[in-house]
Amino acid sequence: MDDIRYVYTVGLDDDEVAERLANASSGILSLADDGRAYGVPVHVAYDAEGGRLLFRLTDDGDSEKFDFVEATTEATFVCYEDAGKDSWSIMARGSVRTLPDDEVPDDATINELFGGVRIFDEEIDDLQVHLVELDFDELTGRETAR
């Protein structure tokens, strides 16, 4: 253990966490179904007034991520940056749900929040865009001590 280098971290206050989340564009949303975990790389939008995080997910009818959203009692979202000596991370935990159509903003607002949709080998006409909400009850952040 003598050769291991340690880096001290300190907690971020609420304003620093909010600022980092407001500028974050992506992270990992972790879901669970019984004893099976599912981590999804996602684009994120922070709704400070609503105390929630929004994620844009697509579905081509074959995706299992929405089954995990429905089965998850408590989800975790993590975003971070590691730039050598400077790093930070934020973790949010809470309930998760797919927003019903009547709560989803128009396409222009979705594009403004998230930018372009990245697709893989799906046909665009087969994709449905959904917004998933993480209503967090725990929100913490840490950064490298200076």
N, C-alpha and C positions, 0 to 999 in steps of 0.2 A: 504493500500500500504506500510505501515511501515514494514510489515513482509516479503515482497518479496525481494529476494536476486537478485541483479543485477551483471552482469559480463560485463566488458568492452571488446570491440573488436577493432581491428585496421585493416586497409587495408593491404593486401599483395602486394608487388611490383611485376612487371612483371616477374622477374626471379624466385621469390618464387611461383607464380602461375604456371609457366611452370614446375618447379620442382615437385610440388604436382601433377599436371596433368600427368607428365611422370611416376609417381609412382602409380597413381590411377588405380584400376582394375574394379571398378563398380560405379554405381550411378543410378539416375532416369532420364530418358528422358521423358519430358512432351510434349505431342502433343495435338492438338485441331482441332475439326471439327465443325465449327460454334460455338454454345454454349456448346458443349460437350467436356470434357477433358478426356485425356487418359494418365496415367503415367505408364511407362514401366521400370522395373528394367533391366539394361543392363550392359554388359561388355564394357569397353571403351579402345580405344587406341588413344593416343595423337600424332598427326602429326604436330610437331612444325614447320617444314619447309613449310608445306602446309597451316598452320593456320586453322586447322580443327580437329574435333574429329570424330573418326570412331566407329561405333557400329556394333556388329555382332548380327543379328536377324535371327531366323528360322521361316519357314512358312510351315505348313502342309496342306495348302489350306483352312483352316477354320479360320485363324487368322484375326482379324480386324485391327491389328496394321499397316499393310501396307496401308490400306484405310486411316488411320489417317495420316501416313507419307505424302501421296499424298495430303490430304486436308489441311495440316498445312502450314500456311504462315510463322509463326515464332515459332520455337521450343525453349525449354529451357532444358538444362542439368544441374543437380546439383549433385555434389559429396561432401562428407564431412566425417569428423571423429570427434567423441566426446569421448574423453578419460578422463572423469572426469573434472579436472580443465583445461586441454588443449584441445582445439578444433579448427577446421578450416572448412571452406566451400568455394567452388568455384561454380560460376554460369556462364554458357555460354549461349548466346542467338544468334540465327541467322536462316538462311534458312536451310532446311533439304531435303534430297533426297535419294532415293535408288540408289546406284551406278549401272550403266549398266555393263553387264558381261565383256566387254572389259576393264573396269577400275578396276576390282577386282583382287587382287593378287592371286597367286596360293595357294593351300590348306596348304602347309607347312608354308607359311608366315602367313596365317590366324591363324593357330594353334600357331605359335610363338607369335603373337600379343595378342591372346585372351585365349589360353589354350583350354581345352576340352569343347565341347558343352554340356550344361546341358539340358537334355530333361525330359519331364514329362511323360505323358501317350501316346505319339505319337509313331508310328512305325518309326524307323530310316529311312527306305527306302522311307517313305512318306515326309521326311523333305527336304526342300531346305534352304541352308544357303545364306543369303544376307548381304551385308554391306551397312549400312546407314551412310551418311556423314552429319555432322552439320558444316556448313561453318559459323563460328561465327563472328559477328561484335561487340559483346559485351562480355567481359570476365573480371570478377571481383572475388576477393577473400578476405576473412577476416579470422582472427584468434583471439584467446583469447589474450588479452593484458598481457604482463608479468610484 
